[in-house]
Amino acid sequence: MFPLNAWYAAAWDAEVGRTLLPRTICERPVVLYRTTSGQAVALADACWHRLVPLSMGALHGDDVICRYHGLAFGPSGRCTRMPAQETLNPSAAVTSFPVVERHRFVWIWPGDPAAADPDLVPDLHWNDSPEWAGDGETIELDCDYRLVLDNLMDLTHEQFLHAESLASDELSVVEPDVEHDDDTVTLTRWMRGIDAPPFLGMQLHRKRPEYQGKVDRWQIIHFSAPSTITIDVGVAPTGTGAPEGDRSAGINGYVLNTITPGAAGTCHYFWAFARNYHLQDQGLTALLRQSVGQVFSQDTEMLNAQQRAIEANPGHDFYNLNIDVGGMWVRRIIDAHVAREQGRERTAPARLGAVAAETRRSA
């Protein structure tokens, strides 16, 4: 239930080095490493000979040596050495996946390599732009990756799940503007003249310690198929022009999220938080990473519990509320991408119950 002809984050760039790194991407075991020249490589993590994980082996130069019988495989996936025989079997190879490094991540393309266009890598430029500062982490979740997308597309849950950090009553009152096309969904919500929630108020106080009044708060959630969501967030003192485009009096951050399906019923959640003020304040970077991490730990607990509940209630149907509009468009876009790859017509679910059923079947 995920497109294969797409770029998925496999690791942070700093994770990939001269040590074999196993990771399951879209239910495909992969081993990652760098060549002696620093090039990132992603090979299928199963030796051609007896399917032993290559990640159990060792690197020798640019080749991975299988620990079981000593076969060597180069970055292209071709076998370069077979102990005890001089002639190499011409079919001896493992899959080598297309790899691109961008925005601090190593991305791999698990589908048709001929379609792997680097220009299709999701835009997360805030992660390494000199005009932004921030950091992030990886969360390993025991849930379908689409549940994470649902969570990020509907931020009204902040009012309840994150009551001590991000809650505003206006989250459930102000209707978002929604735009979508074949590959993207954007939800825009402005909350004017409200009290700043603690997480955003703390940041505004760092920049403007004298300000005590109401704020204008914004959330602009942008989904890019198949599984990347950027969230433009911030507050500015009411009346300083933020809704009209001048955010200079306030604080602005981006929550960067890209979710990669892992083994069945699991996913890798790569996230970062970037800001465009006090760029040299490393203490603030650490504080914000820790604060966002605490928020996401609450989401992790909830999403894992939701997955278990879906599996335990196979006959239960869920129905859409107004707050589900973003997630439903995301699901329809993903379904359409999968349908095109499989050469069939897309059947967009009319109810959330159909979505829940698909989640159960793919778990």
Backbone torsions as a table, in degrees:
resi	resn	phi	psi	omega
1	MET	NA	38.4	174.6
2	PHE	-145.3	146.6	175.0
3	PRO	-66.9	145.6	175.4
4	LEU	-98.8	-29.1	178.9
5	ASN	-83.2	74.5	-176.3
6	ALA	-163.3	159.0	175.1
7	TRP	-89.7	130.4	176.5
8	TYR	-123.9	137.8	175.2
9	ALA	-66.9	127.8	178.8
10	ALA	-102.3	-28.0	-177.1
11	ALA	-170.7	159.4	164.9
12	TRP	-66.6	147.3	-177.6
13	ASP	-60.0	-32.9	-178.9
14	ALA	-71.2	-16.9	179.0
15	GLU	-76.1	-24.7	-172.6
16	VAL	-95.7	120.1	-178.8
17	GLY	-149.6	-143.9	-176.9
18	ARG	-92.2	25.2	171.9
19	THR	-122.4	136.4	-178.2
20	LEU	-67.8	125.7	-176.5
21	LEU	-115.6	109.8	176.9
22	PRO	-82.9	142.8	175.8
23	ARG	-157.9	142.4	177.6
24	THR	-98.9	121.6	-177.4
25	ILE	-120.5	119.6	-179.8
26	CYS	52.0	44.7	178.4
27	GLU	65.1	19.2	177.5
28	ARG	-115.8	117.2	176.2
29	PRO	-65.5	129.8	-176.0
30	VAL	-131.0	146.7	171.7
31	VAL	-118.5	131.5	-177.1
32	LEU	-113.0	145.0	174.3
33	TYR	-165.0	175.1	175.5
34	ARG	-115.3	142.5	173.6
35	THR	-72.1	174.3	179.2
36	THR	-64.2	-20.7	176.9
37	SER	-89.8	-2.4	177.2
38	GLY	96.6	2.4	-179.6
39	GLN	-74.8	131.0	177.0
40	ALA	-75.7	139.1	-178.2
41	VAL	-129.4	143.5	174.7
42	ALA	-132.1	114.9	179.3
43	LEU	-115.9	153.4	171.3
44	ALA	-60.2	132.5	-173.5
45	ASP	-88.9	59.5	179.3
46	ALA	-157.2	117.0	-179.3
47	CYS	-62.2	139.0	179.5
48	TRP	-57.4	-31.3	-171.8
49	HIS	-74.7	-56.5	-176.4
50	ARG	-135.9	17.8	174.6
51	LEU	63.8	16.9	174.8
52	VAL	-66.8	137.4	179.1
53	PRO	-57.3	124.2	177.6
54	LEU	-65.0	-24.0	179.5
55	SER	-65.5	-13.7	175.3
56	MET	-81.8	-8.0	-176.9
57	GLY	-90.6	-144.4	-175.6
58	ALA	-147.5	159.6	175.1
59	LEU	-91.1	138.4	171.3
60	HIS	-132.9	102.8	-171.1
61	GLY	66.5	-124.4	178.5
62	ASP	-98.2	3.7	-175.4
63	ASP	-101.9	146.6	171.6
64	VAL	-95.3	127.6	-179.2
65	ILE	-103.1	121.8	177.7
66	CYS	-66.7	130.8	-175.9
67	ARG	-71.0	-20.2	-173.5
68	TYR	-80.7	-54.1	-177.2
69	HIS	-127.3	6.8	170.9
70	GLY	82.8	9.3	175.6
71	LEU	-64.3	143.3	-179.1
72	ALA	-113.9	140.5	-179.9
73	PHE	-130.3	130.3	-179.5
74	GLY	-85.8	178.4	-178.2
75	PRO	-57.9	-27.0	178.2
76	SER	-78.1	-8.5	-176.2
77	GLY	93.4	-11.6	-179.9
78	ARG	-72.5	141.7	174.9
79	CYS	-71.0	129.9	-178.5
80	THR	-108.8	-10.1	-178.7
81	ARG	-159.9	135.8	173.3
82	MET	-128.4	108.3	179.5
83	PRO	-58.2	145.3	175.2
84	ALA	77.8	5.6	172.8
85	GLN	-153.7	144.8	-175.9
86	GLU	-85.9	-31.8	-176.3
87	THR	-91.4	125.7	178.5
88	LEU	-84.2	133.1	173.8
89	ASN	-61.8	124.6	-175.8
90	PRO	-64.2	-18.5	179.4
91	SER	-90.1	-0.5	-174.1
92	ALA	-75.6	103.5	-179.6
93	ALA	-163.7	157.5	170.6
94	VAL	-121.1	160.7	-179.4
95	THR	-67.3	132.1	171.5
96	SER	-110.0	118.5	-174.8
97	PHE	-86.7	142.6	172.4
98	PRO	-58.2	139.0	-176.7
99	VAL	-131.0	138.5	172.5
100	VAL	-134.4	138.4	172.6
101	GLU	-105.3	123.2	-179.4
102	ARG	-159.9	140.7	174.9
103	HIS	58.2	37.6	176.1
104	ARG	75.2	7.7	178.7
105	PHE	-119.4	153.3	167.7
106	VAL	-98.7	119.2	-177.3
107	TRP	-106.3	142.3	173.9
108	ILE	-126.8	155.8	-178.5
109	TRP	-114.1	105.4	-175.5
110	PRO	-81.9	-7.3	-176.7
111	GLY	-94.3	-144.3	-177.7
112	ASP	-65.0	115.4	-177.0
113	PRO	-62.0	-26.3	-179.8
114	ALA	-67.9	-19.9	-178.9
115	ALA	-96.6	3.0	-173.3
116	ALA	-78.6	85.0	-180.0
117	ASP	-90.7	116.7	-180.0
118	PRO	-58.2	-24.4	179.4
119	ASP	-67.4	-12.6	179.7
120	LEU	-89.7	-0.5	175.9
121	VAL	-61.0	132.0	-178.5
122	PRO	-57.7	145.8	-178.2
123	ASP	-81.9	106.4	173.5
124	LEU	-126.5	42.6	-171.3
125	HIS	-62.7	-22.3	178.3
126	TRP	-58.9	-24.3	-174.9
127	ASN	-68.7	-24.2	179.9
128	ASP	-136.3	18.9	178.0
129	SER	-80.0	137.8	176.7
130	PRO	-66.3	-13.0	179.2
131	GLU	-89.9	0.3	179.5
132	TRP	-135.3	152.5	178.4
133	ALA	-132.8	141.9	179.0
134	GLY	171.5	-175.1	-179.5
135	ASP	-163.1	172.5	-178.3
136	GLY	-159.5	-166.0	-175.1
137	GLU	-149.7	-179.1	173.4
138	THR	-119.6	135.6	175.5
139	ILE	-115.6	130.6	175.4
140	GLU	-97.2	116.2	-176.4
141	LEU	-110.8	146.5	175.4
142	ASP	-98.8	60.0	179.2
143	CYS	-152.8	162.2	174.1
144	ASP	-60.6	137.2	-175.6
145	TYR	-61.1	-25.5	-178.4
146	ARG	-71.2	-23.3	174.7
147	LEU	-66.2	-33.6	176.3
148	VAL	-67.8	-40.8	177.2
149	LEU	-62.6	-42.5	175.8
150	ASP	-55.7	-46.1	-177.5
151	ASN	-60.4	-43.6	-176.0
152	LEU	-76.2	-27.3	-179.7
153	MET	-79.9	-16.1	179.0
154	ASP	-122.8	95.3	-177.7
155	LEU	-89.6	8.1	173.4
156	THR	-64.6	-19.8	178.7
157	HIS	-65.7	-16.4	177.1
158	GLU	-59.9	-30.7	-178.0
159	GLN	-63.6	-23.7	-173.9
160	PHE	-117.3	-51.3	-176.5
161	LEU	-74.2	-31.4	-177.7
162	HIS	-119.2	46.4	-172.5
163	ALA	-61.2	-30.1	-175.4
164	GLU	-86.4	-5.0	-174.5
165	SER	-130.0	-38.5	-170.7
166	LEU	-128.1	1.0	-171.9
167	ALA	-70.4	139.4	166.8
168	SER	-144.2	133.0	178.7
169	ASP	-57.8	-29.3	-176.7
170	GLU	-66.3	-16.5	179.4
171	LEU	-57.9	-36.2	-178.8
172	SER	-92.6	-1.5	-177.0
173	VAL	-104.0	-42.8	-174.6
174	VAL	-83.0	119.6	178.1
175	GLU	-76.6	134.5	177.9
176	PRO	-80.0	154.3	166.6
177	ASP	-83.7	137.6	-175.2
178	VAL	-124.0	129.3	173.4
179	GLU	-128.9	148.3	-179.6
180	HIS	-156.6	156.8	170.6
181	ASP	-141.0	-157.0	-175.5
182	ASP	-71.5	-16.2	-174.9
183	ASP	-130.5	-10.8	-173.3
184	THR	-137.2	156.2	171.0
185	VAL	-137.6	135.7	177.6
186	THR	-130.2	125.7	174.5
187	LEU	-113.0	127.7	-180.0
188	THR	-120.5	125.5	178.9
189	ARG	-132.1	125.4	174.1
190	TRP	-113.3	132.3	176.9
191	MET	-120.8	108.7	-171.2
192	ARG	-100.4	140.3	173.7
193	GLY	64.7	45.3	-177.4
194	ILE	-117.5	170.9	171.6
195	ASP	-78.7	136.6	179.7
196	ALA	-69.6	132.9	173.6
197	PRO	-65.5	157.3	-171.7
198	PRO	-53.4	-44.5	-175.9
199	PHE	-62.9	-43.1	-179.7
200	LEU	-79.5	-35.1	177.6
201	GLY	-63.1	-37.7	176.9
202	MET	-60.3	-41.7	-180.0
203	GLN	-69.3	-40.9	178.4
204	LEU	-62.9	-37.6	178.5
205	HIS	-64.9	-33.9	176.4
206	ARG	-61.3	-39.7	-176.5
207	LYS	-85.8	-37.3	-176.8
208	ARG	-135.2	76.7	-174.5
209	PRO	-61.6	-19.5	-177.5
210	GLU	-83.0	-15.7	-172.1
211	TYR	-83.2	133.1	-177.8
212	GLN	-127.9	1.9	-170.2
213	GLY	-90.7	-164.3	179.3
214	LYS	-73.0	162.7	-178.3
215	VAL	-132.4	161.1	166.7
216	ASP	-102.7	125.5	-176.3
217	ARG	-112.4	141.3	177.5
218	TRP	-131.0	150.0	172.2
219	GLN	-138.3	117.4	177.4
220	ILE	-122.3	105.6	-173.6
221	ILE	-100.0	123.9	-176.8
222	HIS	-125.8	117.1	177.0
223	PHE	-97.9	135.6	172.0
224	SER	-123.6	126.2	-178.3
225	ALA	-61.7	143.0	5.3
226	PRO	-96.3	-13.3	-169.9
227	SER	-160.7	34.1	178.6
228	THR	-117.7	132.9	179.5
229	ILE	-133.0	124.8	172.1
230	THR	-108.9	140.2	-178.1
231	ILE	-125.5	111.1	177.7
232	ASP	-84.2	114.3	-174.7
233	VAL	-129.6	156.5	174.5
234	GLY	167.3	175.0	173.7
235	VAL	-139.3	152.8	174.5
236	ALA	-143.2	148.0	176.9
237	PRO	-51.9	133.2	-179.5
238	THR	-56.8	134.4	177.9
239	GLY	91.7	2.1	-179.0
240	THR	-96.8	5.6	170.1
241	GLY	97.4	10.1	-178.4
242	ALA	-60.8	-45.8	180.0
243	PRO	-62.4	-23.4	178.8
244	GLU	-89.3	-4.1	175.2
245	GLY	119.6	-8.8	179.7
246	ASP	-101.3	99.2	-178.5
247	ARG	-98.4	8.8	-170.6
248	SER	-63.0	-25.4	-179.1
249	ALA	-82.9	-8.0	-175.9
250	GLY	-114.2	-160.2	177.1
251	ILE	-122.2	142.2	-175.1
252	ASN	-131.3	131.7	176.3
253	GLY	-135.1	162.1	173.4
254	TYR	-125.5	127.2	170.9
255	VAL	-93.9	116.2	-175.4
256	LEU	-103.5	126.1	-174.6
257	ASN	-136.7	128.7	169.4
258	THR	-139.0	128.5	-170.7
259	ILE	-116.3	127.8	-176.1
260	THR	-115.5	121.8	174.3
261	PRO	-56.7	138.4	178.8
262	GLY	-108.8	-129.9	170.3
263	ALA	-68.9	168.3	-177.0
264	ALA	-53.9	127.2	177.9
265	GLY	76.6	15.2	177.9
266	THR	-135.2	165.2	175.6
267	CYS	-156.4	158.9	175.6
268	HIS	-103.8	123.2	-176.7
269	TYR	-110.8	105.0	177.9
270	PHE	-95.0	124.3	-179.1
271	TRP	-138.6	156.9	174.1
272	ALA	-151.0	156.8	173.3
273	PHE	-123.3	123.2	-178.5
274	ALA	-119.5	147.3	179.3
275	ARG	-132.4	162.3	-178.2
276	ASN	-116.5	27.1	178.0
277	TYR	-140.0	157.2	-178.7
278	HIS	46.1	53.2	-171.2
279	LEU	-64.7	-26.4	-176.6
280	GLN	-91.9	0.7	-176.2
281	ASP	-84.6	91.0	-178.2
282	GLN	-66.9	-30.7	176.8
283	GLY	-63.9	-38.2	177.3
284	LEU	-67.3	-39.5	177.0
285	THR	-57.7	-46.4	-179.6
286	ALA	-65.7	-40.1	-179.9
287	LEU	-63.7	-44.1	-179.0
288	LEU	-68.0	-39.9	177.0
289	ARG	-61.2	-43.7	179.2
290	GLN	-64.9	-42.3	-178.5
291	SER	-65.0	-46.1	178.9
292	VAL	-65.8	-37.9	177.6
293	GLY	-59.4	-39.0	177.7
294	GLN	-65.6	-39.8	176.5
295	VAL	-61.2	-46.4	-176.5
296	PHE	-70.8	-22.9	175.2
297	SER	-66.1	-32.7	175.2
298	GLN	-67.7	-40.7	176.4
299	ASP	-63.6	-41.0	-179.1
300	THR	-58.9	-47.6	179.1
301	GLU	-59.3	-44.0	-177.5
302	MET	-68.1	-43.8	-176.8
303	LEU	-67.9	-40.5	177.2
304	ASN	-63.5	-39.8	178.0
305	ALA	-66.6	-38.6	178.5
306	GLN	-62.5	-42.4	179.4
307	GLN	-61.4	-43.5	178.9
308	ARG	-63.6	-38.3	179.8
309	ALA	-68.0	-39.2	177.7
310	ILE	-61.4	-43.7	-179.8
311	GLU	-67.6	-31.3	-178.3
312	ALA	-82.4	-10.8	-177.9
313	ASN	-129.0	66.3	-172.8
314	PRO	-65.5	-17.2	-178.7
315	GLY	-98.7	5.7	-174.1
316	HIS	-90.4	134.3	176.1
317	ASP	-105.7	141.7	174.3
318	PHE	-109.1	148.9	-179.1
319	TYR	-119.3	152.1	-177.4
320	ASN	-71.3	141.5	163.7
321	LEU	-108.3	170.4	177.4
322	ASN	-56.9	-34.6	-176.6
323	ILE	-68.7	-12.3	-176.1
324	ASP	-89.8	3.0	-171.4
325	VAL	-60.4	-42.6	-179.0
326	GLY	-64.2	-46.7	179.8
327	GLY	-63.1	-35.4	179.2
328	MET	-67.7	-39.6	176.3
329	TRP	-65.1	-38.1	177.2
330	VAL	-60.8	-46.2	-179.8
331	ARG	-60.8	-41.5	-178.9
332	ARG	-65.5	-39.1	178.0
333	ILE	-64.8	-45.1	178.1
334	ILE	-61.1	-46.2	178.9
335	ASP	-57.5	-41.1	-178.7
336	ALA	-66.1	-40.6	177.9
337	HIS	-63.2	-44.9	179.1
338	VAL	-63.6	-42.7	-179.5
339	ALA	-61.2	-41.9	179.2
340	ARG	-63.6	-40.7	179.0
341	GLU	-65.0	-33.1	-177.6
342	GLN	-90.6	1.4	175.8
343	GLY	69.2	34.5	179.0
344	ARG	-131.6	169.9	178.8
345	GLU	-76.3	143.7	176.5
346	ARG	-74.4	137.4	173.0
347	THR	-120.0	96.5	-176.7
348	ALA	-72.3	127.7	179.9
349	PRO	-66.1	135.2	179.4
350	ALA	-86.9	-21.3	-177.9
351	ARG	-129.9	157.4	177.7
352	LEU	-66.3	-20.9	177.9
353	GLY	-61.1	-38.5	177.4
354	ALA	-64.4	-38.1	177.4
355	VAL	-63.9	-44.7	-179.9
356	ALA	-62.2	-38.6	179.2
357	ALA	-63.5	-41.3	178.0
358	GLU	-63.8	-38.7	178.7
359	THR	-62.2	-41.7	179.5
360	ARG	-64.3	-43.7	-176.3
361	ARG	-64.7	-32.8	-176.2
362	SER	-89.4	-6.6	-177.7
363	ALA	-74.3	NA	NA
